[in-house]
């Protein structure tokens, strides 16, 4: 079930990213802009299992890993909110 939800979300974000870049950023240099949006995500997806294992080993439990994921999620939500509020007045 989790794999199906992850796959569906990944498929949707792929479609949205393909549409959002030319509509919201620029049609010029589409590949470079899309690549710079995808590169950090790919690096984090590759590093996340190692980071989780290191946190787990350092804390001797999985609670610290869940706390780190929760704090990271709050940070990302806050950053998105800040960016949305900041760009709303620039139209």
N, CA, C and O atoms as a GROMACS GRO file, in nm:
protein
  364
    1UNK      N    1   0.082  -0.119   0.000
    1UNK     CA    2   0.000   0.000   0.000
    1UNK      C    3   0.087   0.127   0.000
    1UNK      O    4   0.062   0.221  -0.075
    2UNK      N    5   0.190   0.127   0.086
    2UNK     CA    6   0.279   0.243   0.092
    2UNK      C    7   0.351   0.263  -0.041
    2UNK      O    8   0.367   0.376  -0.087
    3UNK      N    9   0.394   0.153  -0.102
    3UNK     CA   10   0.464   0.163  -0.230
    3UNK      C   11   0.372   0.220  -0.338
    3UNK      O   12   0.417   0.297  -0.423
    4UNK      N   13   0.245   0.182  -0.336
    4UNK     CA   14   0.150   0.234  -0.434
    4UNK      C   15   0.127   0.384  -0.415
    4UNK      O   16   0.119   0.458  -0.513
    5UNK      N   17   0.115   0.427  -0.291
    5UNK     CA   18   0.096   0.570  -0.264
    5UNK      C   19   0.221   0.649  -0.304
    5UNK      O   20   0.211   0.756  -0.364
    6UNK      N   21   0.338   0.596  -0.271
    6UNK     CA   22   0.463   0.662  -0.309
    6UNK      C   23   0.475   0.671  -0.461
    6UNK      O   24   0.513   0.775  -0.515
    7UNK      N   25   0.442   0.563  -0.530
    7UNK     CA   26   0.448   0.562  -0.676
    7UNK      C   27   0.352   0.662  -0.738
    7UNK      O   28   0.386   0.732  -0.833
    8UNK      N   29   0.230   0.669  -0.682
    8UNK     CA   30   0.131   0.765  -0.734
    8UNK      C   31   0.178   0.908  -0.711
    8UNK      O   32   0.167   0.992  -0.800
    9UNK      N   33   0.231   0.937  -0.592
    9UNK     CA   34   0.280   1.072  -0.562
    9UNK      C   35   0.398   1.108  -0.652
    9UNK      O   36   0.407   1.220  -0.700
   10UNK      N   37   0.488   1.014  -0.674
   10UNK     CA   38   0.603   1.038  -0.760
   10UNK      C   39   0.558   1.064  -0.904
   10UNK      O   40   0.612   1.151  -0.972
   11UNK      N   41   0.460   0.989  -0.950
   11UNK     CA   42   0.407   1.011  -1.084
   11UNK      C   43   0.342   1.147  -1.099
   11UNK      O   44   0.359   1.214  -1.201
   12UNK      N   45   0.267   1.188  -0.997
   12UNK     CA   46   0.202   1.320  -1.003
   12UNK      C   47   0.304   1.433  -1.000
   12UNK      O   48   0.290   1.531  -1.074
   13UNK      N   49   0.406   1.421  -0.915
   13UNK     CA   50   0.505   1.528  -0.908
   13UNK      C   51   0.585   1.538  -1.038
   13UNK      O   52   0.628   1.647  -1.076
   14UNK      N   53   0.604   1.427  -1.105
   14UNK     CA   54   0.673   1.429  -1.234
   14UNK      C   55   0.593   1.508  -1.336
   14UNK      O   56   0.649   1.588  -1.412
   15UNK      N   57   0.463   1.486  -1.339
   15UNK     CA   58   0.376   1.559  -1.432
   15UNK      C   59   0.370   1.707  -1.396
   15UNK      O   60   0.382   1.792  -1.483
   16UNK      N   61   0.351   1.737  -1.268
   16UNK     CA   62   0.340   1.876  -1.224
   16UNK      C   63   0.470   1.952  -1.250
   16UNK      O   64   0.466   2.066  -1.295
   17UNK      N   65   0.585   1.889  -1.222
   17UNK     CA   66   0.713   1.957  -1.246
   17UNK      C   67   0.732   1.987  -1.394
   17UNK      O   68   0.785   2.092  -1.430
   18UNK      N   69   0.689   1.897  -1.479
   18UNK     CA   70   0.700   1.920  -1.623
   18UNK      C   71   0.614   2.035  -1.672
   18UNK      O   72   0.649   2.103  -1.769
   19UNK      N   73   0.503   2.057  -1.605
   19UNK     CA   74   0.412   2.166  -1.644
   19UNK      C   75   0.447   2.295  -1.571
   19UNK      O   76   0.440   2.403  -1.630
   20UNK      N   77   0.486   2.285  -1.444
   20UNK     CA   78   0.506   2.403  -1.361
   20UNK      C   79   0.627   2.486  -1.404
   20UNK      O   80   0.622   2.609  -1.397
   21UNK      N   81   0.733   2.423  -1.448
   21UNK     CA   82   0.854   2.500  -1.483
   21UNK      C   83   0.826   2.599  -1.595
   21UNK      O   84   0.857   2.717  -1.579
   22UNK      N   85   0.770   2.557  -1.708
   22UNK     CA   86   0.746   2.658  -1.812
   22UNK      C   87   0.637   2.758  -1.775
   22UNK      O   88   0.640   2.873  -1.820
   23UNK      N   89   0.539   2.717  -1.695
   23UNK     CA   90   0.430   2.807  -1.660
   23UNK      C   91   0.467   2.906  -1.551
   23UNK      O   92   0.427   3.022  -1.556
   24UNK      N   93   0.543   2.862  -1.451
   24UNK     CA   94   0.569   2.946  -1.336
   24UNK      C   95   0.707   3.010  -1.336
   24UNK      O   96   0.726   3.116  -1.276
   25UNK      N   97   0.804   2.948  -1.403
   25UNK     CA   98   0.939   3.002  -1.399
   25UNK      C   99   0.972   3.066  -1.534
   25UNK      O  100   0.973   3.189  -1.546
   26UNK      N  101   0.999   2.983  -1.634
   26UNK     CA  102   1.035   3.035  -1.765
   26UNK      C  103   1.038   2.922  -1.866
   26UNK      O  104   1.068   2.808  -1.832
   27UNK      N  105   1.008   2.955  -1.988
   27UNK     CA  106   1.020   2.857  -2.095
   27UNK      C  107   1.164   2.851  -2.146
   27UNK      O  108   1.204   2.752  -2.208
   28UNK      N  109   1.240   2.955  -2.120
   28UNK     CA  110   1.380   2.960  -2.160
   28UNK      C  111   1.461   2.869  -2.068
   28UNK      O  112   1.438   2.865  -1.947
   29UNK      N  113   1.553   2.798  -2.125
   29UNK     CA  114   1.643   2.709  -2.050
   29UNK      C  115   1.565   2.610  -1.965
   29UNK      O  116   1.599   2.588  -1.848
   30UNK      N  117   1.462   2.551  -2.023
   30UNK     CA  118   1.375   2.457  -1.950
   30UNK      C  119   1.455   2.343  -1.888
   30UNK      O  120   1.433   2.309  -1.772
   31UNK      N  121   1.547   2.285  -1.963
   31UNK     CA  122   1.626   2.173  -1.912
   31UNK      C  123   1.714   2.211  -1.795
   31UNK      O  124   1.724   2.136  -1.698
   32UNK      N  125   1.777   2.326  -1.802
   32UNK     CA  126   1.865   2.371  -1.693
   32UNK      C  127   1.785   2.401  -1.567
   32UNK      O  128   1.826   2.365  -1.457
   33UNK      N  129   1.671   2.466  -1.583
   33UNK     CA  130   1.588   2.499  -1.466
   33UNK      C  131   1.532   2.372  -1.404
   33UNK      O  132   1.536   2.355  -1.282
   34UNK      N  133   1.480   2.283  -1.486
   34UNK     CA  134   1.422   2.158  -1.436
   34UNK      C  135   1.531   2.073  -1.370
   34UNK      O  136   1.507   2.011  -1.266
   35UNK      N  137   1.649   2.070  -1.428
   35UNK     CA  138   1.759   1.995  -1.369
   35UNK      C  139   1.802   2.050  -1.235
   35UNK      O  140   1.833   1.974  -1.144
   36UNK      N  141   1.805   2.184  -1.222
   36UNK     CA  142   1.843   2.239  -1.093
   36UNK      C  143   1.735   2.221  -0.988
   36UNK      O  144   1.765   2.228  -0.868
   37UNK      N  145   1.613   2.197  -1.028
   37UNK     CA  146   1.508   2.164  -0.932
   37UNK      C  147   1.515   2.018  -0.889
   37UNK      O  148   1.485   1.986  -0.774
   38UNK      N  149   1.554   1.930  -0.979
   38UNK     CA  150   1.554   1.787  -0.952
   38UNK      C  151   1.682   1.741  -0.881
   38UNK      O  152   1.678   1.648  -0.801
   39UNK      N  153   1.795   1.806  -0.908
   39UNK     CA  154   1.923   1.761  -0.852
   39UNK      C  155   1.924   1.754  -0.700
   39UNK      O  156   1.966   1.652  -0.645
   40UNK      N  157   1.879   1.858  -0.627
   40UNK     CA  158   1.880   1.847  -0.480
   40UNK      C  159   1.790   1.734  -0.429
   40UNK      O  160   1.823   1.667  -0.332
   41UNK      N  161   1.678   1.714  -0.494
   41UNK     CA  162   1.586   1.608  -0.454
   41UNK      C  163   1.652   1.471  -0.472
   41UNK      O  164   1.641   1.384  -0.385
   42UNK      N  165   1.720   1.452  -0.583
   42UNK     CA  166   1.787   1.324  -0.607
   42UNK      C  167   1.901   1.299  -0.508
   42UNK      O  168   1.920   1.186  -0.462
   43UNK      N  169   1.974   1.403  -0.474
   43UNK     CA  170   2.082   1.390  -0.376
   43UNK      C  171   2.024   1.351  -0.239
   43UNK      O  172   2.078   1.263  -0.171
   44UNK      N  173   1.916   1.415  -0.200
   44UNK     CA  174   1.855   1.384  -0.071
   44UNK      C  175   1.795   1.244  -0.068
   44UNK      O  176   1.804   1.175   0.034
   45UNK      N  177   1.735   1.202  -0.178
   45UNK     CA  178   1.681   1.066  -0.183
   45UNK      C  179   1.792   0.962  -0.173
   45UNK      O  180   1.772   0.855  -0.116
   46UNK      N  181   1.908   0.993  -0.226
   46UNK     CA  182   2.019   0.900  -0.219
   46UNK      C  183   2.084   0.901  -0.080
   46UNK      O  184   2.128   0.796  -0.033
   47UNK      N  185   2.089   1.015  -0.015
   47UNK     CA  186   2.155   1.028   0.114
   47UNK      C  187   2.066   0.991   0.232
   47UNK      O  188   2.116   0.960   0.340
   48UNK      N  189   1.935   0.993   0.214
   48UNK     CA  190   1.842   0.971   0.326
   48UNK      C  191   1.860   0.837   0.396
   48UNK      O  192   1.860   0.836   0.520
   49UNK      N  193   1.873   0.726   0.326
   49UNK     CA  194   1.891   0.599   0.400
   49UNK      C  195   2.018   0.597   0.486
   49UNK      O  196   2.017   0.545   0.598
   50UNK      N  197   2.127   0.652   0.434
   50UNK     CA  198   2.251   0.657   0.511
   50UNK      C  199   2.235   0.748   0.633
   50UNK      O  200   2.278   0.713   0.743
   51UNK      N  201   2.173   0.862   0.613
   51UNK     CA  202   2.151   0.955   0.725
   51UNK      C  203   2.062   0.892   0.832
   51UNK      O  204   2.090   0.904   0.951
   52UNK      N  205   1.956   0.824   0.789
   52UNK     CA  206   1.866   0.758   0.885
   52UNK      C  207   1.941   0.650   0.962
   52UNK      O  208   1.922   0.636   1.083
   53UNK      N  209   2.026   0.575   0.894
   53UNK     CA  210   2.103   0.470   0.962
   53UNK      C  211   2.201   0.530   1.062
   53UNK      O  212   2.220   0.476   1.171
   54UNK      N  213   2.262   0.641   1.027
   54UNK     CA  214   2.356   0.706   1.118
   54UNK      C  215   2.285   0.761   1.241
   54UNK      O  216   2.336   0.749   1.353
   55UNK      N  217   2.168   0.822   1.222
   55UNK     CA  218   2.090   0.872   1.336
   55UNK      C  219   2.046   0.757   1.424
   55UNK      O  220   2.053   0.765   1.546
   56UNK      N  221   1.999   0.650   1.361
   56UNK     CA  222   1.954   0.532   1.435
   56UNK      C  223   2.068   0.474   1.518
   56UNK      O  224   2.049   0.441   1.635
   57UNK      N  225   2.185   0.462   1.459
   57UNK     CA  226   2.299   0.406   1.530
   57UNK      C  227   2.343   0.497   1.645
   57UNK      O  228   2.376   0.450   1.753
   58UNK      N  229   2.342   0.627   1.621
   58UNK     CA  230   2.387   0.722   1.724
   58UNK      C  231   2.290   0.728   1.842
   58UNK      O  232   2.333   0.749   1.956
   59UNK      N  233   2.160   0.709   1.815
   59UNK     CA  234   2.061   0.722   1.922
   59UNK      C  235   2.015   0.587   1.976
   59UNK      O  236   1.941   0.583   2.074
   60UNK      N  237   2.056   0.478   1.914
   60UNK     CA  238   2.016   0.342   1.955
   60UNK      C  239   1.865   0.322   1.951
   60UNK      O  240   1.810   0.245   2.029
   61UNK      N  241   1.798   0.392   1.860
   61UNK     CA  242   1.654   0.376   1.847
   61UNK      C  243   1.602   0.450   1.725
   61UNK      O  244   1.668   0.538   1.670
   62UNK      N  245   1.482   0.414   1.686
   62UNK     CA  246   1.424   0.473   1.566
   62UNK      C  247   1.346   0.601   1.595
   62UNK      O  248   1.308   0.672   1.502
   63UNK      N  249   1.322   0.630   1.723
   63UNK     CA  250   1.249   0.751   1.759
   63UNK      C  251   1.318   0.877   1.712
   63UNK      O  252   1.252   0.971   1.667
   64UNK      N  253   1.450   0.881   1.721
   64UNK     CA  254   1.525   0.998   1.676
   64UNK      C  255   1.515   1.016   1.525
   64UNK      O  256   1.514   1.129   1.476
   65UNK      N  257   1.507   0.905   1.451
   65UNK     CA  258   1.491   0.914   1.305
   65UNK      C  259   1.356   0.975   1.272
   65UNK      O  260   1.345   1.062   1.186
   66UNK      N  261   1.251   0.929   1.342
   66UNK     CA  262   1.118   0.985   1.319
   66UNK      C  263   1.112   1.132   1.357
   66UNK      O  264   1.046   1.212   1.290
   67UNK      N  265   1.180   1.169   1.464
   67UNK     CA  266   1.184   1.310   1.505
   67UNK      C  267   1.255   1.394   1.399
   67UNK      O  268   1.211   1.504   1.367
   68UNK      N  269   1.364   1.343   1.344
   68UNK     CA  270   1.437   1.416   1.239
   68UNK      C  271   1.351   1.431   1.114
   68UNK      O  272   1.352   1.537   1.050
   69UNK      N  273   1.278   1.327   1.077
   69UNK     CA  274   1.188   1.336   0.962
   69UNK      C  275   1.079   1.439   0.987
   69UNK      O  276   1.046   1.518   0.898
   70UNK      N  277   1.023   1.439   1.108
   70UNK     CA  278   0.918   1.534   1.142
   70UNK      C  279   0.970   1.677   1.138
   70UNK      O  280   0.905   1.766   1.083
   71UNK      N  281   1.087   1.700   1.196
   71UNK     CA  282   1.146   1.835   1.196
   71UNK      C  283   1.179   1.878   1.053
   71UNK      O  284   1.157   1.994   1.016
   72UNK      N  285   1.230   1.786   0.973
   72UNK     CA  286   1.257   1.819   0.833
   72UNK      C  287   1.130   1.854   0.757
   72UNK      O  288   1.130   1.946   0.675
   73UNK      N  289   1.022   1.782   0.784
   73UNK     CA  290   0.894   1.810   0.718
   73UNK      C  291   0.842   1.947   0.757
   73UNK      O  292   0.795   2.023   0.672
   74UNK      N  293   0.850   1.980   0.887
   74UNK     CA  294   0.808   2.113   0.931
   74UNK      C  295   0.892   2.223   0.867
   74UNK      O  296   0.839   2.328   0.830
   75UNK      N  297   1.022   2.199   0.855
   75UNK     CA  298   1.111   2.297   0.793
   75UNK      C  299   1.074   2.319   0.647
   75UNK      O  300   1.069   2.433   0.600
   76UNK      N  301   1.049   2.210   0.574
   76UNK     CA  302   1.011   2.222   0.434
   76UNK      C  303   0.876   2.292   0.418
   76UNK      O  304   0.861   2.375   0.328
   77UNK      N  305   0.780   2.260   0.503
   77UNK     CA  306   0.649   2.328   0.497
   77UNK      C  307   0.664   2.476   0.526
   77UNK      O  308   0.603   2.560   0.459
   78UNK      N  309   0.746   2.509   0.626
   78UNK     CA  310   0.769   2.650   0.657
   78UNK      C  311   0.837   2.724   0.544
   78UNK      O  312   0.802   2.838   0.514
   79UNK      N  313   0.934   2.660   0.481
   79UNK     CA  314   1.001   2.722   0.366
   79UNK      C  315   0.908   2.744   0.248
   79UNK      O  316   0.914   2.847   0.182
   80UNK      N  317   0.820   2.646   0.223
   80UNK     CA  318   0.723   2.660   0.115
   80UNK      C  319   0.627   2.773   0.147
   80UNK      O  320   0.596   2.855   0.060
   81UNK      N  321   0.579   2.778   0.270
   81UNK     CA  322   0.486   2.883   0.310
   81UNK      C  323   0.552   3.021   0.295
   81UNK      O  324   0.492   3.113   0.242
   82UNK      N  325   0.677   3.033   0.342
   82UNK     CA  326   0.749   3.160   0.332
   82UNK      C  327   0.764   3.202   0.186
   82UNK      O  328   0.742   3.319   0.153
   83UNK      N  329   0.801   3.108   0.099
   83UNK     CA  330   0.818   3.141  -0.042
   83UNK      C  331   0.685   3.180  -0.106
   83UNK      O  332   0.680   3.272  -0.187
   84UNK      N  333   0.576   3.111  -0.069
   84UNK     CA  334   0.446   3.143  -0.125
   84UNK      C  335   0.399   3.282  -0.081
   84UNK      O  336   0.348   3.358  -0.162
   85UNK      N  337   0.417   3.314   0.046
   85UNK     CA  338   0.377   3.445   0.096
   85UNK      C  339   0.461   3.556   0.034
   85UNK      O  340   0.411   3.663  -0.001
   86UNK      N  341   0.588   3.528   0.021
   86UNK     CA  342   0.680   3.630  -0.033
   86UNK      C  343   0.653   3.660  -0.181
   86UNK      O  344   0.666   3.774  -0.224
   87UNK      N  345   0.615   3.559  -0.258
   87UNK     CA  346   0.594   3.581  -0.402
   87UNK      C  347   0.451   3.621  -0.435
   87UNK      O  348   0.426   3.663  -0.548
   88UNK      N  349   0.358   3.611  -0.343
   88UNK     CA  350   0.219   3.646  -0.371
   88UNK      C  351   0.205   3.793  -0.406
   88UNK      O  352   0.127   3.827  -0.495
   89UNK      N  353   0.278   3.880  -0.341
   89UNK     CA  354   0.269   4.022  -0.367
   89UNK      C  355   0.344   4.068  -0.491
   89UNK      O  356   0.337   4.187  -0.524
   90UNK      N  357   0.416   3.981  -0.560
   90UNK     CA  358   0.499   4.021  -0.674
   90UNK      C  359   0.430   4.004  -0.808
   90UNK      O  360   0.496   4.015  -0.912
   91UNK      N  361   0.302   3.977  -0.810
   91UNK     CA  362   0.235   3.956  -0.940
   91UNK      C  363   0.208   4.084  -1.004
   91UNK      O  364   0.153   4.088  -1.114
   0.00000   0.00000   0.00000
